[in-house]
């Protein structure tokens, strides 16, 4: 298993090299090994040595911000206490690193277990949640606007009357066309009783990268001010949970049913 942090560091080193117009052979002047080994490091496939990475980036003449970013990733990649398929990013610049990671992804699936995801909320629902401008900014950073996103929402979320019945009906009516209209944002519902449901109060996002970096999918979750990345078994669990989502028409039927129930109970 390639460590998540090591893969992210390798990709960052590659970007820094290309930004400076350098080939692998050029960069190998500062790398105490062969250009082919450096290539494996950039792909996250080779073990890292701190002194080798520091020698390399010294040759790149990094800015203060670039150097700090590399140092954070280097420390995480070499932290032996962390599992190879798990990394908690608690350092400054973590949201910027997450934003960069999403730019490399080809698709994202967000799984919601407790609330409607922020990117699909109507203003009244957000206001009922007392969302601050800062939290909305964080959500905008989390996933690039050009990235196709699927929202997979457990049915219990539809029946949790945030802001009262009128607000919830407005929110559900907003979700309804996202089930059937093709676009960069789609919604699918996981019916109650589906055995693959997560049963937790935390949202996770599964990022997929096609055939490019990092060669495996990554799941990330926000825990308070921190971001935890996982690969390996966590992605298998995430995919199993996502597989419980109904199709477009069935998802729309579930939302219509929730709207009808709300209107029947609160005419």
N, C-alpha and C positions, 0 to 999 in steps of 0.2 A: 504494500500500500504506500503510495506516494503521500507524504505529509502535506496537508493543506497549506500550511504556512510556507513550507519549502517550495511548493509549486508556485505560490504567489510571489515569493522572493525571486525565483528564477525568471518568471515572466517580467517582473520589474527590472531586473538586470538587463534582460534582452531589450526592453523599451529604452532604457538609458543608453545602451550601446547604439541602437538604431537612431536615436535622437541626435547622436553625435556623428552620424554618418560613418560608423566604424564597422568593418567586417569582423568575423570571429578571429581571423588571422591578425588583424590590427590589435584587437583587444588582448590577444594572447601575449602581447609584449609585457603586460602587467600581471598576467595570470601565471602562477608558478606550476603550470602543467600544460598539456596540449590544447589546441583549439577544439579538438573533438571532445575533450573532457569539459571544457567551458560550455560547449553546446549542450551536453547532457545536464550540466548544472542549470542552464537556462530553461530546460524542459522539466526541471524538478526531479530528475532521475538519479543524480549523483549526490553522494554525501558532501556535506559542506565543511570547510574549515574556515574559522573566523578570520585568521590572518590572511588567507587567500582572497576572501571577499573584500576585506578592507584594502588590500593592495590594489585590487581591481578598480574599486570605486574611487580610490585616490587618483588613479590615472584618468578617470572620467571627469575629475574636477567638478564634483557635484555642488549644487547650491546647498544652502543650509537646510531648506525644506526637503530636498531630495535625499540628502545624507541622513536626516532624521528618519525619513520613511524607510530607507534601506536598513537602518539600525534596528528599528522596531521589528521589521520582518525577520532580520537576521537573528535577533534574540529569541523570537518566537520559534523559528525553525530549529534552533539549537537547544531549546529547552527540553531536557531529557525527562522532566517530570510530566510532560504532556504526552498523551497518547498520540500516535502517528496520525490517526484519523480524526482528531479533535483539537481545536485551537480556540481559545477565548481571547479576543482582541479587546483589551481594556486600556489601551494607550491613546494618547492624543492623536488625532488624525484618523481614527478608526472609521468614521463615516466616509471620509474621503477614500479610504482603502476599499470600503464596501462599494462605493460608487464606481470606482475603477474596475472592480471585479465584475459588476453587472454589465459594464461596457464590453467585456469579453464574452458574455453569455449570449446564447442564441435564443433561449427561451426561459421563462420563469413561471413557476406555479406556486401561488400563495394559498396555503391551507389555513382557514379560519375556524376556530372552535368556539369562540365566545362572542365576538363582535363582528359586524360588517367591516371588512378591511377599509382603511382610511381612503384609499384611492377610489372607492366606489360609494362613498357616503354622500348624501345630500347635506346641504348646510344645516338644516334643522337637526339632523341626527348628530352631526359633529358638534353643534352647539350644546346639545343635550349631554354629550360626552365631555363637555368643557374642554374641547381641544384647543390648545394654544397655537399661535402662529409658529412657534418653534417646533412643536410636534408635527405639524403639517409640513414644515420645511424638511424635517428629518425623513418623513415618508416620501417626499419628492426626491430626496437624495438616494433613498434605498434602491429604487429601480429607475433606470433611465426611461425617459418618455418614449423612446423608439423601440424598446424591448417588448415583444409580444408577451402579455401576461394573462394567465388563466387564474381566476379566483375560484377556489373550491371551498364551499361554505357548508358547514354542517347545518342540517335542518333546524336544530335547536336554536340557532342564531336568528332564524326568521321569526321565531315565536317568543323572542325575548323583547318585550315592548319598551325599548329604549326611547325615552322622551314622551311616552304615552302612545295610545292607539293611533292618533292622527299622524303623528310624526312617523310611526312605524309603517303605516300604510303608504305614506309618501316615499319612504325609503324602499319598500318592496316594489312599488310601481317603477322606481328608477332601475332596480335590478332586472326587472322582467325582460326588457328588450335585449339586455346583455346576454341572455341565454340563447337567443335565436339569431341575432344579427352578427354577421361575421365582422371582425375588426381586431384591433390590437389588444382589446380588453374583453375577455369572455368570462361568463359565470356558469358554474356547475354546482349542483346541490347534492350533498351526501344525505340520503334519506335516513330518518330515524330508524334505529334497529340494524343498520348496516354493521356487520361484524368488524370491518376494517377501520371504523372510526377511531380517532385518537383519544377522545375523552380527556382533554386537558384544556387549561385556560391559556394556552400559549399558541401563538401563530408561528408557522415555519414557512420558509420559502425554499423551494427546490430550484436551483440554477443548473441549466444544462448547457453544454459548450460545443455540441456537435463533434466534429473530428479534430478540432483544435485544442488549445490549452483549456484545462490542464489534463485532458484525457479521461476525466471522470467527473460525474456530477457532484455538486456540493449543496448541502443543506445548511441554511443559517437561521438563527433565531436571535431575537433581541431579548436580553434579560436585564431590565432596568437600563443602566447606562452602558452595558457591555454587549458585545456581539459574539456569539459562539458559532463556529463553523464546524461541520462534521462531514465526513465522507464514509465510504465503506458501508457497514451494516445500517447506519442511519439513513442512507439514501434508499436502501431496500425497504425499510419501514415506511419511509415517506411515500415511495411509489405505491406501496400496498394500500396506504390510506387514501391516496389520490384515486386509485383504481375503483374505489367504492362510489365515486361520483356518478350520478345519473347522466343520461344523454341530454341533449338540448331540450327536446320537447318535454321529457319527464321532469327535468329541472324547472322548466316554466310552469308545469302543472303543480309542482310543489309550492312554488311562490304564489300562484293564484289561490291555492288552497289556504295558505297562511293569510292572505288578504281577506278572503271570504270569512275565515274564522274570526278575524279581528273585527270586521264589520258586523258580523252576527252578534258578537258579544258586546260591542259598543256601537249600537246603531246611531 
